[in-house]
Amino acid sequence: MTRVALVFAAAVALVPLSQSASADEPLSSQPDTVQHCVSAAQAQDETLQGLSYAHSNVVRYATGHPYHLEVSLLGEGNGYYNLQCHIDAQGTVTYQGYKLGGQPVE
């Protein structure tokens, strides 16, 4: 492989890493369940105030079924606050805590 091709291949390989570290979309454009999870978490823990939305697993949620919702907020450096929320069959969101991690939820 030539040097130019090798540099290009390395740059392409790093694109997903840089994209995963930034917010895909603003929190305001996310479903209500995600917004309620973040609001409940921030109301219970001021450490979470002002953190940017990064990612959630809401795409796998099926309305009318209980679900374990995870929402990632970007902390300092490359750290993530991975919020844990529960959605019951009626759609009520309950905040259950968070875990610090080096990766956003999937």
C-alpha positions, 0 to 999 in steps of 0.5 A, a space after each residue: 500500500 502506498 503512503 497516500 493510501 495508508 494515510 487515507 485508510 487511517 483517516 477513514 478508520 478514525 471517522 467513526 471515533 470522532 463521530 461517536 464523541 459528538 452529539 448526533 442530534 440535539 436533545 430537543 430533537 429526540 423522542 419525549 422518552 429520552 428527554 424525560 430521562 435526561 430531565 429526571 436525571 438532571 433534577 436528581 443530580 446537579 452533576 448532570 446539569 449542562 452536559 451535552 446529549 450524545 446517544 441513546 438506545 431508544 431506536 429499539 424501544 417498542 411502544 407499549 412494552 417495558 424497556 431499559 432506556 440508556 442515554 449517554 451525556 458527554 462529560 469532560 474529556 472522553 467520559 460519558 454519563 450513561 443514564 439508566 431509565 426504565 419505561 413501563 408499559 404505559 410509557 412512564 419514564 423512571 430514572 434509575 441512576 447512571 454509570 460513568 464510562 468511556 463509551 456511549 451506550 449502543 
